[in-house]
Amino acid sequence: MYTLHEYVIMNRVRASAMCMAKEVSILRKISYKKLWKLLIDKEMNKTELADFSGVSGSTITRLSKSESVTLDVIVKLCDALECEIQDIVELVPKE
C-alpha cells in the first residue's frame, strides 16, 4: 500500500514520462525509391509486383505513399525480386 504522498509522486513521474515520450520526434522516414528504380530495371510494374509477390494492391499503394508496412511485406518483396532489404528500402532525413 502506498501513502498519499508516494502515490502523488508516482503519478507525477508517470505524467512526466508520458510528456517526454510525446516530445520525441522521428528524425528519419522510410523511402522506397530504390524499390521503384529496381522495378524499372526489371521492367515490372506495380500490378505485376503485387501479383508476383502476393502483396495486396492496397499495400503497394501504401508503399507508393512512403507509408510504413510490415517487415513480412518487405520480405515478400525481396523474395519476389531476389534482392536484399537494403536494395528496396532506405531511411532518409525527415523533411
N, C-alpha and C positions, 0 to 999 in steps of 0.2 A: 504494500500500500504506500502511496506517495503522499507527502504533505502537500498542502495547497501551494506552498512556495515552490516545491520541486516540480509540481505539475505545471505551474505557470512558466517556469524556466524551460521545461521540456517543450512546451508549445511554442515558446519564442524561438528556440533553436530550430524546431521543425519549420516554422514560418520563414525564418531567415534562410534556411537551406532551400526552400521552395523558391524564394525570391532570387537567390543566386542561380538556381537552375534555369529560371526564365531569362536571366540576363546573358547566359552563354549563347553565343551566336555561331552559326555554321560559317566557316571561313571558305569552304570549297564546295563545289557542286559536281554532280556527275555529268559527264559528257559522253555521248555515244557517236560522236562524229567519226571516230575510227571505224565503227560498225558500218556506217553508211558508205564510207570510202571503200571498205572491203567488199560490200555488196556490188558497188560499181565495178571493181576489179574482177569480181566473179561473174559479172553480167547477170545479176539476180535482182529481182525487185522485191518489195516488202511482202507482197502476197505470196510469192514463191518461198520466201524465207519462212513465213508463218506456216505454210503447208509442210515444208520440208522439216522444220524443227518441231512442229507440234505445239507451237506457241499461238495463242489466240490473236485475232486481229486487234482486239482492244488493247492487248499488251504491247503489240507493235506500235499502236498509236501512243501509248504511254512512253515508249522509247523515243518516238519521234518528238515528243514534247520535253525530252530530257527529264522525265519523272523517274522516280525510283521503282525498281521491280525486284522481285526476289532473286536470290542467288541461284535458285533452281532454274529460273528462266535464263539467266546468263549462261549457266552450264549447258542447257539445251541448245542455245545458240552456238556456243563454242563447239559442241559435238557436231552440230549440223554443218558448221562452216570449217570444221577441222582446224581450229585455232585455239589460242590461249586467251584468258580473260583480258590480259593487258593489250591484246590485239583489237579489242572492241570497246573497252571501257577505259576512261581516264578521269582523274579528278582535276578540275580546273578551278582557278580562283573565282570566288563568288563576286558577281558584279555589283 
